[in-house]
Amino acid sequence: MTPDRLVGALLDGRYLVEAPIASGGMSMVYRGLDIRLDRPVALKVMDARYSGDGQFLTRFQREARAIARLKDPGLVAIYDQGHDGAHPFLVMELVEGGTLRELLRERGPMPPHAVVAVLRPVLSGLGVAHHAGLVHRDIKPENVLIAEDGEVKLVDFGLVRAIAEAGITSTSVILGTAAYLSPEQVVGTPTGPRSDVYSTGIMAFELLTGTAPFRGDNALSVAHQRLDREVPPPSTMIDGVPAQFDEFIARATAIDPSERFADASEMGAEVEAIAEELALPVFRV
C-alpha cells in the first residue's frame, strides 16, 4: 500500500489513518485515531523503502523505545511503534496547530521575549533527552510544533540516528538539515549534546533575525561554510537585538564544540539568566 493510499487503512488493526498532515523525505505524518482508546493520534509512517531493512527496523524500534521513556512538556509523547506490511510507523501525541517554520513564514523575526518563549520548552525537553544520553541530531523549525493553545513541543527524536546507523543515505535528509548542521556533523565526526546546542543556536539566530546565518547555491556549500566561518552576531542583521543574545548565539554556535554550552540544560539556564537580566515579560507563543 503506497502512502497516498493509506487514508482509511487500519494499521496493526488499531490505528485508523484519517488524513495527511505533513510530508518529508523519510515519512508522511497523518492524523489518526486509536480505535481501542478512542483517542486522536499522529501517525508517522516511514517510507516503504525502509520496510525491508532489518538493521533500520531494529534501530527504529530501539530509538522509539528510548524516546517513549522521556517525559517532558516540551517533547511530543511517543505512544507506540509498529510495522504494518510495507510501513514502519510511530504513534505520537497529536499536536493541533502548526510548526515553528510556518510561524516564522507568517510573522518573520521574533522579539526577544517570544524567542525565549520558544527556547524554554525546546531546551527543557532537549535537556531531559541529553540527561538520558540521547541526542536529537535534527533540530530545526520544522521539528518544533506550536499547538493552538501556545504549547511548544519538539518532535522527531532518533529518526536521523536510526537511518544513519543503518547506513541509509537520503538527499532529502541532508537538504532538510543543511542549514542547522553542526560542524562535526558536516565532517562526520562523532556527535553529542553539543551538536544539538549548535543547531539550536542556529535556530535561535533565525528566530531573532528571520534568516539563516549561512546561505549558498546548494546544501553542500551551506553546510561547509560553518567549518571556518563564525555565525555573525544577530544585532548586525537586525536592529534591537540585545548584546546578551549576541553572546548567547556566539557561545552556542562556536566552531569548537568545547567552547559551546555542554548541553541543553546549561543552554536553558543561560536563557533564563538573560530573561531575568532583561526583565523580559512572560509570553505565550
Backbone as numpy.savetxt, mean C-alpha at the origin, in Angstrom:
# Nx Ny Nz CAx CAy CAz Cx Cy Cz
-12.78 -20.29 -15.73 -13.63 -19.09 -15.73 -12.74 -17.84 -15.73
-12.92 -16.96 -16.72 -12.10 -15.76 -16.79 -12.62 -14.71 -15.82
-11.74 -13.80 -15.37 -12.14 -12.82 -14.36 -13.38 -12.03 -14.72
-13.57 -11.66 -16.01 -14.74 -10.86 -16.36 -16.02 -11.67 -16.35
-15.88 -12.98 -16.19 -17.07 -13.82 -16.09 -17.29 -14.33 -14.67
-16.55 -13.79 -13.74 -16.68 -14.25 -12.36 -17.93 -13.72 -11.68
-18.46 -12.60 -12.14 -19.66 -12.04 -11.51 -20.77 -13.07 -11.50
-21.33 -13.32 -10.32 -22.36 -14.33 -10.16 -21.84 -15.68 -9.72
-20.50 -15.85 -9.77 -19.91 -17.12 -9.34 -19.90 -17.22 -7.82
-19.86 -18.46 -7.33 -19.80 -18.72 -5.90 -18.46 -19.40 -5.60
-17.52 -18.66 -5.06 -16.18 -19.18 -4.77 -16.22 -20.04 -3.52
-15.62 -21.21 -3.62 -15.58 -22.15 -2.49 -16.97 -22.45 -1.93
-17.99 -22.27 -2.74 -19.34 -22.54 -2.27 -19.82 -21.60 -1.19
-19.12 -20.47 -1.01 -19.44 -19.58 0.12 -19.47 -18.11 -0.26
-18.60 -17.68 -1.18 -18.43 -16.24 -1.46 -19.01 -15.90 -2.83
-20.10 -15.16 -2.81 -20.78 -14.76 -4.05 -20.10 -13.52 -4.62
-19.65 -13.61 -5.87 -19.01 -12.48 -6.55 -20.10 -11.60 -7.13
-20.16 -10.33 -6.67 -21.27 -9.46 -7.06 -20.92 -8.44 -8.15
-19.81 -7.72 -7.99 -19.48 -6.67 -8.97 -18.01 -6.30 -8.85
-17.36 -5.97 -9.98 -15.96 -5.55 -9.92 -15.82 -4.18 -9.25
-14.75 -4.03 -8.48 -14.45 -2.75 -7.82 -13.22 -2.11 -8.42
-12.16 -2.89 -8.61 -10.89 -2.35 -9.11 -10.11 -3.47 -9.78
-9.20 -3.06 -10.68 -8.36 -4.04 -11.35 -6.91 -3.62 -11.24
-6.02 -4.60 -11.29 -4.58 -4.35 -11.24 -3.87 -5.37 -12.10
-2.56 -5.27 -12.15 -1.80 -6.19 -12.98 -1.83 -7.62 -12.48
-2.05 -7.81 -11.18 -2.00 -9.14 -10.59 -3.37 -9.70 -10.27
-4.38 -8.84 -10.19 -5.64 -9.30 -9.63 -6.80 -8.39 -10.02
-7.99 -8.86 -9.68 -9.22 -8.06 -9.75 -9.83 -8.08 -8.35
-10.40 -6.97 -7.97 -11.09 -6.89 -6.68 -12.59 -6.74 -6.95
-13.37 -7.56 -6.27 -14.81 -7.56 -6.44 -15.51 -7.30 -5.11
-16.66 -6.67 -5.20 -17.57 -6.68 -4.06 -18.19 -8.07 -4.01
-18.28 -8.64 -2.82 -18.85 -9.97 -2.69 -19.70 -10.10 -1.45
-20.27 -11.27 -1.30 -21.10 -11.55 -0.14 -20.72 -12.91 0.43
-20.40 -12.94 1.71 -20.19 -14.20 2.41 -21.58 -14.73 2.76
-22.07 -15.71 1.98 -23.46 -16.15 2.17 -23.65 -16.92 3.47
-22.56 -17.43 4.04 -22.67 -18.15 5.30 -22.96 -17.19 6.45
-22.27 -16.03 6.43 -22.44 -15.05 7.50 -23.31 -13.87 7.08
-23.77 -13.88 5.82 -24.55 -12.76 5.27 -23.79 -11.44 5.50
-22.51 -11.45 5.13 -21.65 -10.29 5.38 -21.03 -9.83 4.07
-21.11 -8.53 3.76 -20.42 -8.03 2.56 -18.91 -8.12 2.74
-18.21 -8.48 1.68 -16.75 -8.63 1.73 -16.15 -8.09 0.43
-14.84 -7.91 0.45 -14.10 -7.63 -0.78 -13.36 -8.91 -1.16
-13.42 -9.28 -2.41 -12.77 -10.49 -2.90 -11.64 -10.10 -3.84
-10.42 -10.39 -3.45 -9.27 -10.10 -4.31 -8.93 -11.40 -5.03
-9.24 -11.46 -6.31 -9.07 -12.68 -7.09 -7.81 -12.55 -7.95
-6.85 -13.42 -7.71 -5.59 -13.36 -8.43 -5.75 -13.85 -9.86
-4.89 -13.37 -10.73 -4.91 -13.76 -12.13 -4.75 -15.27 -12.26
-5.40 -15.85 -13.26 -5.38 -17.31 -13.46 -3.97 -17.84 -13.71
-3.06 -16.98 -14.18 -1.70 -17.46 -14.47 -0.99 -17.96 -13.22
-1.47 -17.56 -12.05 -0.83 -17.99 -10.81 -1.38 -19.31 -10.27
-2.49 -19.77 -10.84 -3.19 -20.91 -10.25 -2.40 -22.21 -10.36
-1.55 -22.33 -11.40 -0.79 -23.56 -11.56 0.59 -23.51 -10.96
0.93 -22.42 -10.29 2.27 -22.26 -9.72 2.23 -22.66 -8.24
2.67 -23.87 -7.97 2.61 -24.38 -6.60 3.40 -23.55 -5.62
4.56 -23.03 -6.07 5.38 -22.22 -5.18 4.66 -20.92 -4.83
4.04 -20.30 -5.82 3.29 -19.08 -5.54 2.15 -19.35 -4.57
1.39 -20.43 -4.83 0.24 -20.72 -3.97 0.66 -20.95 -2.52
1.80 -21.62 -2.34 2.30 -21.85 -0.98 2.66 -20.52 -0.32
3.37 -19.66 -1.06 3.74 -18.35 -0.52 2.49 -17.50 -0.24
1.55 -17.54 -1.17 0.32 -16.77 -1.06 -0.45 -17.16 0.21
-0.57 -18.46 0.43 -1.28 -18.94 1.62 -0.55 -18.57 2.90
0.78 -18.69 2.87 1.57 -18.35 4.05 1.45 -16.87 4.39
1.56 -16.02 3.35 1.45 -14.58 3.58 0.06 -14.22 4.10
-0.97 -14.83 3.53 -2.34 -14.53 3.95 -2.54 -14.88 5.42
-1.99 -16.02 5.85 -2.13 -16.40 7.26 -1.41 -15.41 8.17
-0.22 -14.98 7.74 0.55 -14.03 8.56 -0.17 -12.69 8.65
-0.72 -12.22 7.53 -1.39 -10.92 7.52 -2.68 -10.98 8.33
-3.38 -12.11 8.27 -4.66 -12.24 8.98 -4.48 -12.12 10.48
-3.27 -12.38 10.98 -3.03 -12.27 12.42 -2.83 -10.82 12.88
-2.61 -9.92 11.92 -2.37 -8.51 12.28 -3.69 -7.83 12.60
-3.71 -7.09 13.70 -4.92 -6.38 14.10 -4.59 -4.91 14.35
-5.15 -4.04 13.53 -4.98 -2.61 13.72 -6.03 -1.89 12.88
-6.62 -0.81 13.40 -7.63 -0.08 12.62 -7.09 0.46 11.30
-5.76 0.60 11.19 -5.16 1.12 9.97 -4.88 0.05 8.93
-5.29 -1.19 9.19 -5.07 -2.28 8.24 -6.41 -2.87 7.81
-6.55 -3.15 6.52 -7.72 -3.87 6.03 -7.64 -5.31 6.54
-8.68 -5.76 7.20 -8.68 -7.10 7.78 -8.79 -8.18 6.70
-8.04 -9.27 6.90 -8.12 -10.45 6.03 -8.98 -11.48 6.74
-10.05 -11.93 6.08 -10.96 -12.90 6.69 -10.65 -14.35 6.30
-10.22 -14.55 5.05 -10.08 -15.93 4.56 -9.25 -15.90 3.29
-8.78 -17.06 2.86 -8.11 -17.19 1.58 -8.46 -18.55 1.01
-8.41 -18.67 -0.31 -8.77 -19.94 -0.92 -8.27 -20.03 -2.34
-8.62 -21.14 -2.99 -8.21 -21.38 -4.38 -9.36 -22.13 -5.04
-10.12 -21.40 -5.84 -11.30 -21.97 -6.47 -11.05 -22.15 -7.95
-10.79 -23.37 -8.37 -10.55 -23.63 -9.79 -9.30 -22.92 -10.28
-9.49 -21.94 -11.15 -8.35 -21.27 -11.77 -7.88 -20.03 -11.01
-8.51 -19.74 -9.86 -8.20 -18.46 -9.23 -7.93 -18.57 -7.72
-6.68 -18.24 -7.31 -6.43 -18.03 -5.87 -7.13 -16.72 -5.48
-7.64 -16.64 -4.25 -8.32 -15.41 -3.85 -8.16 -15.14 -2.36
-8.32 -13.86 -2.01 -8.34 -13.41 -0.63 -9.73 -12.84 -0.33
-10.20 -13.08 0.88 -11.46 -12.48 1.33 -11.10 -11.42 2.37
-11.49 -10.18 2.10 -11.07 -9.07 2.94 -12.26 -8.24 3.40
-11.99 -7.44 4.40 -12.94 -6.43 4.85 -13.31 -5.52 3.68
-14.57 -5.25 3.51 -15.02 -4.35 2.45 -14.99 -2.92 2.96
-14.21 -2.08 2.31 -14.12 -0.66 2.69 -14.90 0.15 1.65
-16.01 0.72 2.09 -16.83 1.53 1.18 -16.18 2.91 1.06
-15.78 3.28 -0.14 -15.14 4.57 -0.34 -14.28 4.53 -1.58
-13.06 5.04 -1.47 -12.15 5.06 -2.61 -10.72 4.95 -2.15
-9.80 5.24 -3.05 -8.38 5.15 -2.72 -7.79 6.55 -2.51
-6.64 6.56 -1.87 -5.92 7.81 -1.68 -5.53 8.41 -3.04
-5.26 7.57 -4.03 -4.95 8.07 -5.37 -6.13 8.87 -5.92
-7.33 8.35 -5.75 -8.52 9.05 -6.24 -8.70 10.38 -5.52
-8.42 10.39 -4.22 -8.53 11.63 -3.44 -7.52 12.66 -3.92
-6.30 12.23 -4.22 -5.27 13.14 -4.72 -5.67 13.73 -6.08
-6.21 12.89 -6.93 -6.64 13.37 -8.25 -7.77 14.39 -8.12
-8.63 14.17 -7.14 -9.79 15.04 -6.96 -9.42 16.36 -6.30
-8.54 16.31 -5.30 -8.28 17.49 -4.47 -6.88 18.08 -4.60
-5.93 17.33 -5.15 -4.58 17.85 -5.27 -3.84 17.85 -3.95
-2.83 18.72 -3.80 -2.00 18.73 -2.59 -2.83 18.90 -1.32
-2.36 18.27 -0.24 -3.07 18.34 1.03 -2.35 19.28 1.99
-3.09 19.99 2.84 -2.44 20.78 3.89 -1.82 19.85 4.93
-0.86 20.34 5.71 -0.17 19.48 6.68 -1.09 18.70 7.61
-2.17 19.30 8.10 -3.03 18.57 9.04 -3.73 17.39 8.37
-4.03 17.52 7.06 -4.64 16.40 6.34 -3.62 15.31 6.05
-2.38 15.71 5.76 -1.31 14.73 5.54 -1.10 13.90 6.81
-1.10 14.56 7.95 -0.95 13.85 9.23 -2.12 12.88 9.44
-3.32 13.30 9.06 -4.50 12.45 9.23 -4.41 11.18 8.39
-3.72 11.24 7.26 -3.51 10.05 6.43 -2.37 9.20 6.99
-1.27 9.85 7.35 -0.08 9.11 7.79 -0.28 8.40 9.12
-1.06 8.98 10.03 -1.25 8.37 11.35 -1.72 6.91 11.25
-2.87 6.64 10.63 -3.33 5.25 10.55 -2.45 4.36 9.69
-1.91 4.91 8.60 -1.04 4.11 7.74 0.18 3.64 8.52
0.81 4.55 9.25 2.02 4.20 10.00 1.70 3.35 11.23
0.50 3.53 11.78 0.09 2.68 12.90 -0.04 1.22 12.44
-0.76 1.02 11.34 -0.92 -0.34 10.81 0.39 -0.92 10.34
1.19 -0.11 9.68 2.49 -0.56 9.19 3.42 -0.90 10.35
3.31 -0.11 11.43 4.13 -0.38 12.61 3.81 -1.73 13.24
2.53 -2.08 13.28 2.12 -3.39 13.81 2.72 -4.50 12.95
2.68 -4.30 11.64 3.25 -5.30 10.73 4.76 -5.42 10.91
5.44 -4.29 10.99 6.90 -4.32 11.18 7.27 -5.01 12.48
6.49 -4.77 13.53 6.75 -5.41 14.82 6.60 -6.94 14.70
5.71 -7.37 13.79 5.48 -8.81 13.59 6.47 -9.41 12.59
7.38 -8.58 12.08 8.39 -9.09 11.15 7.97 -9.08 9.70
6.89 -8.37 9.38 6.40 -8.31 8.01 6.74 -6.97 7.36
6.98 -7.00 6.06 7.28 -5.80 5.29 6.26 -5.73 4.15
5.72 -4.54 3.89 4.67 -4.39 2.88 5.23 -4.46 1.47
6.25 -3.65 1.19 6.97 -3.62 -0.09 6.22 -2.93 -1.23
5.04 -2.41 -1.00 4.31 -1.77 -2.09 3.44 -0.63 -1.57
4.05 0.25 -0.75 3.33 1.40 -0.24 3.15 2.42 -1.36
1.91 2.78 -1.63 1.59 3.78 -2.66 0.14 4.20 -2.45
-0.27 5.34 -3.01 -1.64 5.83 -2.78 -2.73 4.86 -3.20
-2.44 4.03 -4.22 -3.44 3.04 -4.66 -3.73 2.00 -3.59
-2.79 1.80 -2.67 -2.96 0.79 -1.63 -3.38 1.37 -0.29
-3.83 2.62 -0.31 -4.39 3.24 0.88 -5.86 3.54 0.59
-6.75 2.94 1.36 -8.18 3.11 1.14 -8.75 4.16 2.09
-9.63 4.99 1.57 -10.31 6.01 2.37 -11.79 5.63 2.43
-12.27 5.27 3.61 -13.67 4.88 3.76 -14.56 6.12 3.74
-15.84 5.90 3.49 -16.79 7.01 3.44 -16.88 7.75 4.76
-16.59 7.05 5.87 -16.63 7.70 7.18 -15.29 8.33 7.56
-14.33 8.33 6.62 -13.05 8.99 6.87 -11.95 8.08 7.40
-12.27 6.83 7.67 -11.22 5.91 8.13 -10.22 5.65 7.00
-8.94 5.55 7.38 -7.86 5.32 6.43 -7.26 3.95 6.70
-7.14 3.11 5.66 -6.66 1.75 5.86 -5.68 1.34 4.77
-4.65 0.63 5.18 -3.63 0.12 4.27 -4.02 -1.29 3.83
-3.82 -1.56 2.53 -4.21 -2.86 1.99 -3.06 -3.44 1.17
-3.18 -4.70 0.81 -2.26 -5.40 -0.10 -0.92 -5.78 0.50
-0.91 -6.20 1.74 0.30 -6.76 2.32 0.64 -8.09 1.66
1.91 -8.35 1.48 2.37 -9.69 1.17 2.33 -10.16 -0.26
1.51 -9.54 -1.11 1.36 -10.07 -2.46 2.62 -9.88 -3.30
3.27 -8.73 -3.16 4.50 -8.50 -3.92 5.56 -9.50 -3.48
5.65 -9.76 -2.19 6.64 -10.71 -1.69 6.33 -12.12 -2.20
5.07 -12.50 -2.17 4.70 -13.84 -2.63 5.08 -14.03 -4.09
4.83 -13.01 -4.90 5.15 -13.10 -6.33 6.66 -13.12 -6.54
7.37 -12.24 -5.82 8.82 -12.16 -5.98 9.50 -13.46 -5.55
9.07 -14.02 -4.42 9.70 -15.22 -3.90 9.38 -16.44 -4.77
8.26 -16.37 -5.47 7.92 -17.47 -6.36 8.61 -17.34 -7.71
9.38 -16.25 -7.90 10.13 -16.06 -9.13 9.28 -15.60 -10.30
8.12 -15.02 -10.00 7.23 -14.53 -11.06 7.53 -13.06 -11.30
7.69 -12.67 -12.55 7.92 -11.27 -12.87 6.70 -10.70 -13.56
6.45 -9.44 -13.32 5.31 -8.79 -13.93 5.64 -7.34 -14.20
5.59 -6.96 -15.47 5.87 -5.57 -15.82 4.89 -4.64 -15.12
3.65 -5.06 -14.99 2.65 -4.20 -14.37 2.96 -3.96 -12.91
3.55 -4.95 -12.24 3.94 -4.77 -10.84 5.01 -3.69 -10.74
6.01 -3.77 -11.64 7.09 -2.79 -11.63 6.56 -1.41 -11.99
5.70 -1.34 -13.00 5.15 -0.06 -13.42 4.35 0.58 -12.29
3.61 -0.23 -11.56 2.76 0.30 -10.51 3.52 0.85 -9.33
4.72 0.38 -9.13 5.45 0.74 -7.92 6.69 1.58 -8.18
7.01 1.84 -9.44 8.29 2.48 -9.76 8.48 3.80 -9.03
7.43 4.59 -8.90 7.55 5.90 -8.28 7.83 5.83 -6.79
7.62 4.67 -6.17 7.71 4.56 -4.72 8.77 3.57 -4.25
9.46 2.91 -5.17 10.46 1.92 -4.80 11.62 2.55 -4.04
12.10 1.86 -3.03 13.31 2.30 -2.32 14.53 1.97 -3.18
15.66 2.66 -2.95 16.87 2.35 -3.72 17.26 0.88 -3.64
17.10 0.27 -2.47 17.49 -1.14 -2.34 16.55 -2.06 -3.13
15.30 -1.66 -3.29 14.40 -2.45 -4.13 14.80 -2.34 -5.60
15.27 -1.17 -6.00 15.67 -0.95 -7.38 16.85 -1.85 -7.76
17.83 -1.96 -6.85 19.03 -2.74 -7.17 18.91 -4.20 -6.75
17.83 -4.55 -6.05 17.60 -5.95 -5.72 18.29 -6.45 -4.48
18.73 -5.53 -3.59 19.32 -5.96 -2.33 18.21 -6.21 -1.32
18.51 -6.90 -0.21 17.47 -7.24 0.76 16.73 -6.01 1.28
15.43 -6.18 1.47 14.60 -5.09 1.97 14.13 -5.38 3.39
13.71 -4.34 4.07 13.20 -4.46 5.43 12.27 -3.30 5.71
11.96 -3.06 6.98 11.06 -1.96 7.33 11.50 -0.61 6.77
12.81 -0.39 6.66 13.28 0.91 6.16 12.91 1.12 4.70
12.67 0.05 3.95 12.19 0.20 2.58 10.76 0.74 2.57
9.93 0.23 3.47 8.58 0.76 3.60 8.62 2.22 4.06
9.56 2.55 4.94 9.72 3.93 5.40 9.99 4.84 4.20
10.91 4.42 3.32 11.24 5.21 2.13 9.99 5.43 1.28
9.28 4.36 0.98 8.10 4.46 0.12 7.03 5.35 0.75
6.87 5.26 2.07 5.91 6.11 2.76 6.34 7.56 2.70
7.66 7.80 2.77 8.19 9.15 2.64 7.89 9.74 1.26
8.04 8.92 0.22 7.72 9.37 -1.14 6.23 9.70 -1.23
5.41 8.85 -0.64 3.96 9.09 -0.66 3.62 10.37 0.10
4.27 10.60 1.24 4.03 11.81 2.01 4.42 13.05 1.20
5.54 12.96 0.47 5.97 14.05 -0.41 4.86 14.36 -1.41
4.29 13.32 -1.99 3.23 13.51 -2.99 1.97 14.10 -2.37
1.66 13.71 -1.14 0.49 14.28 -0.47 0.67 15.78 -0.26
1.89 16.18 0.10 2.17 17.59 0.39 2.24 18.44 -0.88
2.76 17.87 -1.95 3.03 18.67 -3.16 2.10 18.39 -4.32
1.43 17.25 -4.30 0.57 16.87 -5.42 1.30 16.23 -6.57
2.61 16.01 -6.41 3.39 15.40 -7.48 4.47 14.49 -6.91
4.93 13.54 -7.70 6.02 12.65 -7.27 7.35 13.38 -7.43
8.36 13.05 -6.61 9.63 13.75 -6.68 10.47 13.41 -7.91
10.27 12.23 -8.48 11.04 11.81 -9.64 10.11 11.52 -10.82
10.53 11.98 -11.99 9.75 11.73 -13.20 10.68 11.28 -14.31
10.15 10.55 -15.26 10.96 10.07 -16.37 10.09 9.55 -17.49
10.74 9.14 -18.58 10.02 8.64 -19.75 9.48 7.24 -19.55
10.09 6.50 -18.63 9.63 5.13 -18.38 9.89 4.75 -16.93
9.32 3.60 -16.53 9.41 3.17 -15.14 10.85 2.96 -14.70
11.68 2.44 -15.62 13.07 2.16 -15.27 13.84 3.44 -14.95
13.65 4.47 -15.76 14.38 5.71 -15.52 13.91 6.37 -14.23
12.60 6.29 -13.95 12.07 6.84 -12.71 12.68 6.12 -11.52
12.72 4.79 -11.59 13.25 3.99 -10.48 14.72 4.27 -10.23
15.51 4.42 -11.28 16.96 4.54 -11.11 17.40 5.94 -10.66
16.54 6.93 -10.81 16.91 8.27 -10.37 17.20 8.32 -8.86
16.52 7.48 -8.11 16.66 7.55 -6.65 17.96 6.92 -6.14
18.73 6.30 -7.03 19.99 5.70 -6.59 21.04 6.75 -6.27
20.96 7.91 -6.92 21.97 8.94 -6.65 21.37 10.34 -6.52
20.05 10.43 -6.42 19.41 11.73 -6.26 18.58 11.76 -4.99
18.81 12.78 -4.16 18.00 12.95 -2.97 16.63 13.52 -3.35
15.63 13.19 -2.58 14.31 13.77 -2.77 14.37 15.25 -2.38
13.90 16.14 -3.23 13.96 17.57 -2.89 13.03 17.92 -1.72
13.32 18.98 -1.00 12.41 19.41 0.07 11.05 19.77 -0.51
9.95 19.32 0.09 8.63 19.66 -0.44 8.40 21.17 -0.55
9.03 21.96 0.35 8.82 23.41 0.34 9.37 24.07 -0.92
10.26 23.36 -1.64 10.77 23.92 -2.90 9.79 23.69 -4.05
8.79 22.85 -3.81 7.82 22.52 -4.85 6.49 23.26 -4.66
6.19 23.60 -3.40 4.91 24.24 -3.11 5.08 25.12 -1.88
4.45 26.28 -1.90 4.58 27.21 -0.78 3.80 26.72 0.44
4.30 27.08 1.60 3.55 26.84 2.83 3.86 25.54 3.55
4.80 24.75 3.03 5.15 23.50 3.73 6.12 23.83 4.86
5.78 23.49 6.10 6.66 23.80 7.23 8.00 23.08 7.12
9.03 23.69 7.70 10.38 23.12 7.66 10.43 21.74 8.29
9.58 21.50 9.28 9.56 20.19 9.95 9.24 19.07 8.96
8.40 19.35 7.99 8.06 18.33 7.00 9.20 18.12 6.00
9.94 19.19 5.69 11.14 19.04 4.85 12.11 18.07 5.52
12.34 18.26 6.81 13.28 17.41 7.55 12.75 15.98 7.66
11.46 15.86 7.86 10.81 14.55 7.97 10.97 13.76 6.67
10.69 14.41 5.53 10.81 13.74 4.23 12.26 13.38 3.94
13.18 14.30 4.28 14.60 14.04 4.02 15.08 12.81 4.77
14.66 12.66 6.02 15.10 11.49 6.79 14.43 10.21 6.29
13.15 10.28 5.99 12.43 9.09 5.54 12.98 8.57 4.21
13.45 9.48 3.35 13.85 9.08 2.00 15.36 9.15 1.79
16.12 9.08 2.86 17.58 9.04 2.71 17.99 7.86 1.84
18.97 8.07 0.95 19.42 6.99 0.07 20.00 5.84 0.89
20.76 6.16 1.92 21.32 5.15 2.82 20.25 4.72 3.82
19.83 3.45 3.80 18.77 3.00 4.71 19.06 3.27 6.19
20.33 3.24 6.58 20.68 3.42 7.99 20.38 4.83 8.48
20.19 5.76 7.55 19.90 7.15 7.93 18.40 7.42 8.03
17.58 6.43 7.68 16.12 6.60 7.74 15.59 6.23 9.13
14.30 6.48 9.33 13.63 5.96 10.52 13.76 4.45 10.49
13.93 3.84 11.66 14.16 2.40 11.73 12.96 1.60 11.25
11.77 2.11 11.53 10.54 1.41 11.13 9.38 2.38 11.15
8.19 1.88 10.88 7.01 2.74 10.80 6.65 3.32 12.16
6.91 2.61 13.24 6.58 3.13 14.57 7.41 4.36 14.90
8.70 4.31 14.58 9.56 5.47 14.81 9.14 6.63 13.91
8.79 6.32 12.68 8.31 7.34 11.75 7.00 7.95 12.25
6.11 7.11 12.77 4.84 7.59 13.31 5.03 8.49 14.52
6.00 8.15 15.37 6.29 8.98 16.54 6.74 10.38 16.11
7.50 10.45 15.02 7.95 11.75 14.50 6.77 12.54 13.94
5.83 11.87 13.30 4.62 12.54 12.82 3.87 13.17 13.99
3.74 12.42 15.08 3.04 12.95 16.26 3.78 14.15 16.84
5.11 14.08 16.88 5.90 15.19 17.41 5.72 16.45 16.55
5.70 16.27 15.24 5.51 17.41 14.34 4.11 18.00 14.52
3.10 17.13 14.61 1.73 17.60 14.78 1.59 18.40 16.07
2.26 17.94 17.13 2.19 18.65 18.41 2.94 19.98 18.34
4.13 19.97 17.73 4.94 21.18 17.63 4.23 22.27 16.82
3.55 21.85 15.75 2.86 22.81 14.88 1.43 23.07 15.32
1.00 22.38 16.38 -0.37 22.49 16.89 -1.40 22.28 15.77
-1.19 21.21 15.01 -2.08 20.91 13.90 -3.43 20.42 14.41
-4.52 20.89 13.84 -5.84 20.46 14.31 -6.12 19.01 13.94
-6.92 18.35 14.76 -7.36 16.99 14.45 -8.26 17.07 13.23
-8.06 16.14 12.29 -8.78 16.20 11.02 -9.20 14.81 10.60
-10.39 14.73 10.00 -10.86 13.46 9.44 -10.85 13.57 7.93
-10.20 12.63 7.28 -10.03 12.73 5.83 -11.38 12.65 5.12
